[in-house]
Amino acid sequence: MEYFLVTLLISVFVLLQSYDLKNKYLSYIYYLIAIYVALAVGLKGNEDEYTRIFILIPNLEGFLNRPWIMLEKGIVFTFICSTLKTLGFNSQALFILFSGGGILFYAYYFKRFTNYYFLALFIYFCHGIQFKEFVALRMAFVSVMVLPMILLIIENKKIKFTVLLIFKTLIQYVGILSSILLFVNKKYNRRLIVLIFLGSIIIQYIGIIDQFFKLIVTLDYVPQVIRGYIGWDSLSYKLGILHPKILQQIIVIVLLLIFYERLGKNSKYFYPIFNTYFLSTVLFISFNHFALFATRFAGHFYSVEPIIMTYLFLIFKERRIILLISIIALLSISYINYVHLEKVEPYKLLIDQKNYDK
């Protein structure tokens, strides 16, 4: 219930901000709420695989002697864990750094990319954070790093972009997908977008990705860890084109395409953000026969969704009415996620690492 109450609080400020988008005091409150949530999530008792991994990783001396240890988790990630352990911290520091830090990144870049930053934060807290910062430490962090990378491309800072790309790839290998962001800072023809969209549907329908995976496995071009994912039924099942998340992204893309020119004129960030979200949707559709890859590849670019959702409000004249309806819908989703389905375990302060030291 505590998670739902936080979203309820934020919804009040979403309404208040709709009356004055440039109110500096609301901006201060926004960052205070973000800091509070970042600390709360960072200090949460996350008793999951990352606590176990942290215990297994050696200190800095051991890492320098055997830098390949736990290499499958990313050499930079392993180095950070070793450094934290050497400084005397336990696994809680890992969650403060990655989960808490990730939320602060979201808060900063939401405000940078949209005037409706409270709404973007609200959308993410209602439906998004429970799949990222609460459970997927590395995936969540490299996903939020997509936002500064988009800004670096817009500002044509390709050296910094490359450094950040290498850094995040060495935290989680899926980060290499961000190299595609080099092509997002452009307005593409709407017909080309529709053709790519239809192409992704055809790809999944006739099973091109399935045949590709079978071929590279046969030729022994696949690392053992990925080979295990492909053959693991609990991770490589089909999502289907009518999967709720895929269907939701398709609907949003269609709406954005209808008002493509108009939205592009209203926001200088629209086209890069749209292209990134479109990329997420295409990956979701194309790989949907392999649930793990579909969710990881598409989820990597999912961080732009709260931003693109706020752009949709620019197409309406009676924005406050639409906003009110959206708040009610999002609070319903939040209630279902946090109270009815309990997708996040009840809050517990701090990790009890003694359970893992045995």
HELIX and SHEET records of a PDB file:
HELIX    1   1 GLU A    2  TYR A   19  1                                  18    
HELIX    2   2 LYS A   24  GLY A   42  1                                  19    
HELIX    3   3 GLU A   49  LEU A   56  1                                   8    
HELIX    4   4 LEU A   60  ASN A   65  1                                   6    
HELIX    5   5 LEU A   71  LYS A   73  5                                   3    
HELIX    6   6 ILE A   75  THR A   86  1                                  12    
HELIX    7   7 GLN A   92  PHE A   95  1                                   4    
HELIX    8   8 ILE A   96  GLY A  100  3                                   5    
HELIX    9   9 GLY A  101  PHE A  113  1                                  13    
HELIX   10  10 TYR A  117  CYS A  126  1                                  10    
HELIX   11  11 ILE A  129  PHE A  131  5                                   3    
HELIX   12  12 LEU A  137  VAL A  144  1                                   8    
HELIX   13  13 VAL A  146  ILE A  154  1                                   9    
HELIX   14  14 LYS A  158  THR A  169  1                                  12    
HELIX   15  15 TYR A  173  PHE A  183  5                                  11    
HELIX   16  16 ARG A  190  ILE A  206  1                                  17    
HELIX   17  17 ILE A  208  THR A  218  1                                  11    
HELIX   18  18 GLN A  224  GLY A  231  1                                   8    
HELIX   19  19 PRO A  244  ILE A  258  1                                  15    
HELIX   20  20 TYR A  260  ASN A  266  1                                   7    
HELIX   21  21 PHE A  270  SER A  286  1                                  17    
HELIX   22  22 ALA A  291  HIS A  300  1                                  10    
HELIX   23  23 TYR A  302  VAL A  304  5                                   3    
HELIX   24  24 GLU A  305  LEU A  312  1                                   8    
HELIX   25  25 PHE A  313  ILE A  315  5                                   3    
HELIX   26  26 ARG A  319  TYR A  335  1                                  17    
HELIX   27  27 ILE A  336  HIS A  340  3                                   5    
HELIX   28  28 GLN A  353  TYR A  356  5                                   4    
END                                                                             
